[in-house]
Amino acid sequence: MQHFHDEWIQEWCDHNGWTDLVRERYNSYWAFPPNCVMPEPIPQKVMRLIKNEKGLSKNEQKLVVSTGIVAVLALLSS
């Protein structure tokens, strides 16, 4: 499940001077920090800060809604 929108990470990279954002599998994001020649992973501290600021991604919102619907249907059928 994708926990971040790529646009959120790209916005942070643009604001902080990181370039050439690449998303690897399982929410691992890499980019070139300012004045560096090797890509580095986006720090987890930054990822948590972005997540706290932006909230749930679309996939997570869909999961929450579908879980609520299933719970209501299970309650009604029992």
MOPAC internal coordinates of N, CA, C and O (Angstrom, degrees):
PM7 1SCF
backbone

  N    0.0000 0     0.00 0     0.00 0    0    0    0
  C    1.4445 1     0.00 0     0.00 0    1    0    0
  C    1.5267 1   108.64 1     0.00 0    2    1    0
  O    1.2310 1   121.29 1   -44.07 1    3    2    1
  N    1.2801 1   115.14 1   135.93 1    3    2    1
  C    1.4574 1   120.24 1   179.48 1    5    3    2
  C    1.5318 1   109.06 1   -85.13 1    6    5    3
  O    1.2310 1   120.97 1   -62.74 1    7    6    5
  N    1.3293 1   115.75 1   117.26 1    7    6    5
  C    1.4581 1   120.84 1  -177.12 1    9    7    6
  C    1.5267 1   112.74 1   -91.33 1   10    9    7
  O    1.2310 1   120.06 1   169.22 1   11   10    9
  N    1.3017 1   117.49 1   -10.78 1   11   10    9
  C    1.4614 1   122.37 1  -177.98 1   13   11   10
  C    1.5215 1   110.11 1  -130.27 1   14   13   11
  O    1.2310 1   120.36 1   -35.29 1   15   14   13
  N    1.3067 1   116.93 1   144.71 1   15   14   13
  C    1.4567 1   120.60 1   168.34 1   17   15   14
  C    1.5274 1   106.77 1   -80.66 1   18   17   15
  O    1.2310 1   120.55 1   -42.43 1   19   18   17
  N    1.3087 1   116.55 1   137.57 1   19   18   17
  C    1.4620 1   119.63 1   178.53 1   21   19   18
  C    1.5273 1   111.16 1   -58.97 1   22   21   19
  O    1.2310 1   120.57 1   148.89 1   23   22   21
  N    1.3253 1   116.52 1   -31.11 1   23   22   21
  C    1.4661 1   120.58 1  -179.85 1   25   23   22
  C    1.5264 1   111.15 1   -64.62 1   26   25   23
  O    1.2310 1   119.98 1   145.80 1   27   26   25
  N    1.3265 1   117.65 1   -34.20 1   27   26   25
  C    1.4626 1   121.07 1   178.95 1   29   27   26
  C    1.5289 1   110.14 1   -62.96 1   30   29   27
  O    1.2310 1   120.87 1   133.95 1   31   30   29
  N    1.3199 1   115.94 1   -46.05 1   31   30   29
  C    1.4639 1   120.84 1  -178.52 1   33   31   30
  C    1.5266 1   109.80 1   -68.97 1   34   33   31
  O    1.2310 1   120.43 1   138.87 1   35   34   33
  N    1.3384 1   116.78 1   -41.13 1   35   34   33
  C    1.4570 1   120.42 1   179.20 1   37   35   34
  C    1.5291 1   110.47 1   -62.78 1   38   37   35
  O    1.2310 1   120.16 1   140.56 1   39   38   37
  N    1.3101 1   117.30 1   -39.44 1   39   38   37
  C    1.4666 1   121.59 1   177.74 1   41   39   38
  C    1.5290 1   110.59 1   -60.80 1   42   41   39
  O    1.2310 1   120.51 1   135.80 1   43   42   41
  N    1.3291 1   116.64 1   -44.20 1   43   42   41
  C    1.4634 1   120.06 1   178.20 1   45   43   42
  C    1.5281 1   110.59 1   -63.78 1   46   45   43
  O    1.2310 1   120.64 1   136.69 1   47   46   45
  N    1.3338 1   116.37 1   -43.31 1   47   46   45
  C    1.4694 1   120.58 1   179.46 1   49   47   46
  C    1.5298 1   111.36 1   -60.65 1   50   49   47
  O    1.2310 1   120.60 1   135.20 1   51   50   49
  N    1.3232 1   116.46 1   -44.80 1   51   50   49
  C    1.4627 1   120.21 1   179.64 1   53   51   50
  C    1.5244 1   110.93 1   -62.56 1   54   53   51
  O    1.2310 1   120.56 1   140.10 1   55   54   53
  N    1.3132 1   116.54 1   -39.90 1   55   54   53
  C    1.4679 1   121.09 1  -177.81 1   57   55   54
  C    1.5265 1   112.08 1   -70.35 1   58   57   55
  O    1.2310 1   120.18 1   149.66 1   59   58   57
  N    1.3472 1   117.26 1   -30.34 1   59   58   57
  C    1.4610 1   121.38 1  -175.06 1   61   59   58
  C    1.5260 1   114.35 1  -107.16 1   62   61   59
  O    1.2310 1   119.93 1  -172.29 1   63   62   61
  N    1.3277 1   117.73 1     7.71 1   63   62   61
  C    1.4600 1   120.88 1   174.19 1   65   63   62
  C    1.5133 1   115.69 1    83.66 1   66   65   63
  O    1.2310 1   119.43 1  -170.08 1   67   66   65
  N    1.3263 1   118.70 1     9.92 1   67   66   65
  C    1.4584 1   121.21 1   176.50 1   69   67   66
  C    1.5320 1   108.16 1   -82.32 1   70   69   67
  O    1.2310 1   120.30 1   -35.28 1   71   70   69
  N    1.3349 1   117.04 1   144.72 1   71   70   69
  C    1.4595 1   120.26 1  -175.53 1   73   71   70
  C    1.5315 1   111.15 1  -126.92 1   74   73   71
  O    1.2310 1   121.04 1   -14.87 1   75   74   73
  N    1.3278 1   115.62 1   165.13 1   75   74   73
  C    1.4659 1   124.63 1   173.87 1   77   75   74
  C    1.5297 1   112.72 1    53.07 1   78   77   75
  O    1.2310 1   120.82 1  -121.47 1   79   78   77
  N    1.3055 1   116.03 1    58.53 1   79   78   77
  C    1.4556 1   122.05 1   179.30 1   81   79   78
  C    1.5213 1   110.78 1   -64.68 1   82   81   79
  O    1.2310 1   120.48 1   -45.81 1   83   82   81
  N    1.3269 1   116.70 1   134.19 1   83   82   81
  C    1.4587 1   123.30 1   177.57 1   85   83   82
  C    1.5253 1   107.43 1  -131.73 1   86   85   83
  O    1.2310 1   120.80 1   -45.80 1   87   86   85
  N    1.3384 1   116.07 1   134.20 1   87   86   85
  C    1.4585 1   120.32 1   176.92 1   89   87   86
  C    1.5073 1   108.49 1  -103.81 1   90   89   87
  O    1.2310 1   121.20 1   -59.13 1   91   90   89
  N    1.3276 1   115.30 1   120.87 1   91   90   89
  C    1.4557 1   120.21 1   172.50 1   93   91   90
  C    1.5115 1   107.98 1   -92.57 1   94   93   91
  O    1.2310 1   120.39 1    -1.25 1   95   94   93
  N    1.2809 1   116.85 1   178.75 1   95   94   93
  C    1.4582 1   120.60 1  -178.68 1   97   95   94
  C    1.5282 1   110.96 1   -64.33 1   98   97   95
  O    1.2310 1   121.53 1   -27.02 1   99   98   97
  N    1.3114 1   114.67 1   152.98 1   99   98   97
  C    1.4666 1   123.20 1   174.74 1  101   99   98
  C    1.5304 1   113.54 1    61.14 1  102  101   99
  O    1.2310 1   120.40 1  -133.59 1  103  102  101
  N    1.3052 1   116.85 1    46.41 1  103  102  101
  C    1.4631 1   122.47 1   173.21 1  105  103  102
  C    1.5150 1   114.36 1    60.48 1  106  105  103
  O    1.2310 1   119.85 1  -146.91 1  107  106  105
  N    1.3008 1   117.90 1    33.09 1  107  106  105
  C    1.4490 1   122.14 1   174.19 1  109  107  106
  C    1.5256 1   107.68 1   -99.34 1  110  109  107
  O    1.2310 1   120.72 1   -63.76 1  111  110  109
  N    1.3106 1   116.23 1   116.24 1  111  110  109
  C    1.4610 1   121.59 1  -177.91 1  113  111  110
  C    1.5231 1   109.43 1  -111.61 1  114  113  111
  O    1.2310 1   121.02 1   -44.41 1  115  114  113
  N    1.3258 1   115.65 1   135.59 1  115  114  113
  C    1.4580 1   122.47 1   179.33 1  117  115  114
  C    1.5180 1   108.72 1  -126.19 1  118  117  115
  O    1.2310 1   120.89 1   -32.87 1  119  118  117
  N    1.3336 1   115.90 1   147.13 1  119  118  117
  C    1.4599 1   121.26 1   176.70 1  121  119  118
  C    1.5230 1   108.78 1  -158.68 1  122  121  119
  O    1.2310 1   121.32 1   -11.48 1  123  122  121
  N    1.3221 1   115.08 1   168.52 1  123  122  121
  C    1.4491 1   120.96 1   177.45 1  125  123  122
  C    1.5296 1   109.27 1   -90.25 1  126  125  123
  O    1.2310 1   120.06 1   -62.49 1  127  126  125
  N    1.3436 1   117.50 1   117.51 1  127  126  125
  C    1.4666 1   119.02 1   175.72 1  129  127  126
  C    1.5328 1   110.22 1   -66.99 1  130  129  127
  O    1.2310 1   120.07 1   -13.80 1  131  130  129
  N    1.3214 1   117.48 1   166.20 1  131  130  129
  C    1.4607 1   119.97 1   179.35 1  133  131  130
  C    1.5380 1   111.17 1   -57.85 1  134  133  131
  O    1.2310 1   120.62 1   -45.21 1  135  134  133
  N    1.3205 1   116.41 1   134.79 1  135  134  133
  C    1.4647 1   124.81 1   176.50 1  137  135  134
  C    1.5261 1   113.73 1    60.67 1  138  137  135
  O    1.2310 1   119.55 1  -150.00 1  139  138  137
  N    1.3173 1   118.46 1    30.00 1  139  138  137
  C    1.4670 1   121.81 1   177.94 1  141  139  138
  C    1.5212 1   109.80 1  -119.54 1  142  141  139
  O    1.2310 1   121.44 1   -24.43 1  143  142  141
  N    1.3343 1   114.85 1   155.57 1  143  142  141
  C    1.4616 1   119.70 1  -179.36 1  145  143  142
  C    1.5239 1   112.01 1  -110.36 1  146  145  143
  O    1.2310 1   120.30 1   179.13 1  147  146  145
  N    1.3403 1   117.03 1    -0.87 1  147  146  145
  C    1.4601 1   121.67 1   178.43 1  149  147  146
  C    1.5192 1   109.53 1  -123.57 1  150  149  147
  O    1.2310 1   120.20 1   -45.15 1  151  150  149
  N    1.3363 1   117.22 1   134.85 1  151  150  149
  C    1.4719 1   118.16 1   177.96 1  153  151  150
  C    1.5241 1   110.65 1   -69.97 1  154  153  151
  O    1.2310 1   121.36 1   -29.41 1  155  154  153
  N    1.3029 1   115.01 1   150.59 1  155  154  153
  C    1.4595 1   122.21 1   177.59 1  157  155  154
  C    1.5157 1   108.64 1  -131.65 1  158  157  155
  O    1.2310 1   120.05 1   -25.64 1  159  158  157
  N    1.3280 1   117.51 1   154.36 1  159  158  157
  C    1.4580 1   118.86 1   176.25 1  161  159  158
  C    1.5359 1   110.26 1   -68.52 1  162  161  159
  O    1.2310 1   121.10 1   -33.42 1  163  162  161
  N    1.3194 1   115.51 1   146.58 1  163  162  161
  C    1.4575 1   119.39 1   174.33 1  165  163  162
  C    1.5296 1   106.36 1   -65.10 1  166  165  163
  O    1.2310 1   119.45 1   -50.75 1  167  166  165
  N    1.3230 1   118.65 1   129.25 1  167  166  165
  C    1.4756 1   120.56 1  -176.22 1  169  167  166
  C    1.5271 1   112.35 1   -58.94 1  170  169  167
  O    1.2310 1   121.04 1   -37.68 1  171  170  169
  N    1.3342 1   115.61 1   142.32 1  171  170  169
  C    1.4601 1   121.19 1  -179.48 1  173  171  170
  C    1.5212 1   111.74 1   -62.34 1  174  173  171
  O    1.2310 1   120.31 1   147.90 1  175  174  173
  N    1.3112 1   117.01 1   -32.10 1  175  174  173
  C    1.4718 1   120.79 1   177.26 1  177  175  174
  C    1.5240 1   109.98 1   -60.59 1  178  177  175
  O    1.2310 1   120.74 1   138.40 1  179  178  177
  N    1.3158 1   116.20 1   -41.60 1  179  178  177
  C    1.4635 1   121.73 1   178.60 1  181  179  178
  C    1.5264 1   110.21 1   -68.28 1  182  181  179
  O    1.2310 1   120.35 1   139.05 1  183  182  181
  N    1.3293 1   116.93 1   -40.95 1  183  182  181
  C    1.4574 1   120.63 1   179.85 1  185  183  182
  C    1.5350 1   110.97 1   -61.99 1  186  185  183
  O    1.2310 1   120.24 1   138.04 1  187  186  185
  N    1.3292 1   117.16 1   -41.96 1  187  186  185
  C    1.4713 1   120.62 1   177.45 1  189  187  186
  C    1.5203 1   110.93 1   -65.32 1  190  189  187
  O    1.2310 1   120.13 1   141.48 1  191  190  189
  N    1.3294 1   117.35 1   -38.52 1  191  190  189
  C    1.4618 1   121.42 1   178.36 1  193  191  190
  C    1.5308 1   110.71 1   -63.49 1  194  193  191
  O    1.2310 1   120.15 1   136.42 1  195  194  193
  N    1.3209 1   117.31 1   -43.58 1  195  194  193
  C    1.4642 1   121.82 1   178.27 1  197  195  194
  C    1.5287 1   109.84 1   -63.39 1  198  197  195
  O    1.2310 1   120.59 1   136.50 1  199  198  197
  N    1.3257 1   116.48 1   -43.50 1  199  198  197
  C    1.4637 1   120.77 1  -178.77 1  201  199  198
  C    1.5323 1   110.76 1   -63.27 1  202  201  199
  O    1.2310 1   120.23 1   136.75 1  203  202  201
  N    1.3143 1   117.17 1   -43.25 1  203  202  201
  C    1.4686 1   120.71 1   178.77 1  205  203  202
  C    1.5194 1   111.78 1   -64.52 1  206  205  203
  O    1.2310 1   120.71 1   144.52 1  207  206  205
  N    1.3195 1   116.25 1   -35.48 1  207  206  205
  C    1.4586 1   120.97 1  -178.72 1  209  207  206
  C    1.5285 1   112.12 1   -75.02 1  210  209  207
  O    1.2310 1   120.05 1   138.80 1  211  210  209
  N    1.3237 1   117.50 1   -41.20 1  211  210  209
  C    1.4689 1   121.73 1  -171.67 1  213  211  210
  C    1.5256 1   114.03 1   -93.56 1  214  213  211
  O    1.2310 1   119.48 1   153.28 1  215  214  213
  N    1.3339 1   118.60 1   -26.72 1  215  214  213
  C    1.4662 1   120.46 1   178.66 1  217  215  214
  C    1.5181 1   112.80 1    90.48 1  218  217  215
  O    1.2310 1   121.15 1    31.28 1  219  218  217
  N    1.3359 1   115.41 1  -148.72 1  219  218  217
  C    1.4587 1   121.55 1  -175.11 1  221  219  218
  C    1.5274 1   111.91 1   -81.16 1  222  221  219
  O    1.2310 1   120.92 1   -36.51 1  223  222  221
  N    1.3214 1   115.85 1   143.49 1  223  222  221
  C    1.4654 1   120.40 1   173.65 1  225  223  222
  C    1.5228 1   108.81 1   -78.95 1  226  225  223
  O    1.2310 1   120.22 1    -7.57 1  227  226  225
  N    1.3217 1   117.18 1   172.43 1  227  226  225
  C    1.4684 1   121.12 1  -179.95 1  229  227  226
  C    1.5164 1   111.54 1   -61.01 1  230  229  227
  O    1.2310 1   120.20 1   139.08 1  231  230  229
  N    1.3270 1   117.21 1   -40.92 1  231  230  229
  C    1.4636 1   120.24 1   179.26 1  233  231  230
  C    1.5203 1   111.08 1   -63.00 1  234  233  231
  O    1.2310 1   120.39 1   138.49 1  235  234  233
  N    1.3151 1   116.85 1   -41.51 1  235  234  233
  C    1.4588 1   120.26 1   179.20 1  237  235  234
  C    1.5286 1   111.06 1   -67.63 1  238  237  235
  O    1.2310 1   120.27 1   142.07 1  239  238  237
  N    1.3293 1   117.08 1   -37.93 1  239  238  237
  C    1.4658 1   120.54 1   177.91 1  241  239  238
  C    1.5305 1   110.52 1   -62.83 1  242  241  239
  O    1.2310 1   120.69 1   136.86 1  243  242  241
  N    1.3382 1   116.29 1   -43.14 1  243  242  241
  C    1.4617 1   120.28 1   177.93 1  245  243  242
  C    1.5232 1   111.07 1   -61.69 1  246  245  243
  O    1.2310 1   120.39 1   138.38 1  247  246  245
  N    1.3279 1   116.87 1   -41.62 1  247  246  245
  C    1.4531 1   120.92 1   179.50 1  249  247  246
  C    1.5279 1   111.17 1   -63.27 1  250  249  247
  O    1.2310 1   120.04 1   136.88 1  251  250  249
  N    1.3237 1   117.52 1   -43.12 1  251  250  249
  C    1.4665 1   121.33 1  -179.99 1  253  251  250
  C    1.5265 1   110.69 1   -63.81 1  254  253  251
  O    1.2310 1   120.46 1   135.64 1  255  254  253
  N    1.3360 1   116.72 1   -44.36 1  255  254  253
  C    1.4619 1   120.38 1  -179.99 1  257  255  254
  C    1.5268 1   110.85 1   -64.78 1  258  257  255
  O    1.2310 1   120.18 1   134.14 1  259  258  257
  N    1.3233 1   117.26 1   -45.86 1  259  258  257
  C    1.4683 1   119.66 1  -179.13 1  261  259  258
  C    1.5238 1   111.12 1   -66.46 1  262  261  259
  O    1.2310 1   119.74 1   144.58 1  263  262  261
  N    1.3132 1   118.10 1   -35.42 1  263  262  261
  C    1.4585 1   120.91 1   176.10 1  265  263  262
  C    1.5247 1   110.65 1   -64.37 1  266  265  263
  O    1.2310 1   120.31 1   138.58 1  267  266  265
  N    1.3183 1   117.01 1   -41.42 1  267  266  265
  C    1.4660 1   120.81 1   176.97 1  269  267  266
  C    1.5167 1   112.05 1   -62.89 1  270  269  267
  O    1.2310 1   120.43 1   137.88 1  271  270  269
  N    1.3273 1   116.78 1   -42.12 1  271  270  269
  C    1.4714 1   120.74 1   179.29 1  273  271  270
  C    1.5268 1   110.76 1   -64.12 1  274  273  271
  O    1.2310 1   120.57 1   135.26 1  275  274  273
  N    1.3189 1   116.51 1   -44.74 1  275  274  273
  C    1.4639 1   120.33 1   178.31 1  277  275  274
  C    1.5213 1   110.44 1   -62.33 1  278  277  275
  O    1.2310 1   120.04 1   139.49 1  279  278  277
  N    1.3191 1   117.54 1   -40.51 1  279  278  277
  C    1.4714 1   120.42 1   179.50 1  281  279  278
  C    1.5310 1   111.11 1   -64.15 1  282  281  279
  O    1.2310 1   120.32 1   137.54 1  283  282  281
  N    1.3248 1   116.99 1   -42.46 1  283  282  281
  C    1.4608 1   120.66 1   178.83 1  285  283  282
  C    1.5249 1   110.61 1   -65.24 1  286  285  283
  O    1.2310 1   120.23 1   136.33 1  287  286  285
  N    1.3271 1   117.17 1   -43.67 1  287  286  285
  C    1.4655 1   120.59 1   178.02 1  289  287  286
  C    1.5268 1   111.31 1   -63.21 1  290  289  287
  O    1.2310 1   119.95 1   140.43 1  291  290  289
  N    1.3188 1   117.71 1   -39.57 1  291  290  289
  C    1.4650 1   121.17 1   177.94 1  293  291  290
  C    1.5222 1   110.32 1   -65.97 1  294  293  291
  O    1.2310 1   120.40 1   141.44 1  295  294  293
  N    1.3125 1   116.85 1   -38.56 1  295  294  293
  C    1.4656 1   120.54 1   178.61 1  297  295  294
  C    1.5267 1   110.78 1   -65.64 1  298  297  295
  O    1.2310 1   120.62 1   137.65 1  299  298  297
  N    1.3187 1   116.41 1   -42.35 1  299  298  297
  C    1.4705 1   120.39 1  -178.97 1  301  299  298
  C    1.5285 1   112.20 1   -69.73 1  302  301  299
  O    1.2310 1   120.55 1   145.93 1  303  302  301
  N    1.3176 1   116.54 1   -34.07 1  303  302  301
  C    1.4654 1   119.22 1  -177.47 1  305  303  302
  C    1.5089 1   113.08 1   -82.18 1  306  305  303
  O    1.2310 1   120.16 1   166.94 1  307  306  305
  N    1.3153 1   117.30 1   -13.06 1  307  306  305
  C    1.4715 1   118.32 1  -178.63 1  309  307  306
  C    1.5270 1   112.56 1   -90.82 1  310  309  307
  O    1.2310 1   120.10 1   180.00 1  311  310  309

